[in-house]
């Protein structure tokens, strides 16, 4: 190539390089900002959900739900096999407001924590359905039903403890 042919390409190459650098320099800061925003949003959601779980466990302990189930199991173990016992507890549908409001966003937190949070809520919801009016514990059931509910509640407590200790 001759000097004249090269000098024609220099402005074109310079223009393209400038456009590329301009595009990249506006894209990268936005990418970094978005990354940190999502990371903060994920952390805030995780901490809010775990705080709600901690509060639920504290209320359950203060109201002695688990101990109540244990006491009923002990009573039924010492009763005739056909004995039924009622354990009605009116728990409102909004007992897990933060989880219910953010269930569609659970995917933004780390998978291990997300699995534990969802599992915890499903276990607790199973027990809530059992003790609310119309559920087997509220209407009356035998020892097997109470042992099952206690096992589910114990598993939920274990998950809650793990989540709370992890933060």
Secondary structure, DSSP 8 states (H G I E B T S, - for coil): --HHHHHHHHHHHHHHHHHHHHHHHHHHHHHHHHHHHHHHHHHHHHHHHHHHHHHHHHHHHHTTHHHHHHHHHHHHHTS-TT--B-------TTTTHHHHHHGGGGGGS-HHHHHHHHHHHHHHHHHHHHHSTTSHHHH-B-HHHHHHHHHHHHHHHHHHHHHHHH-
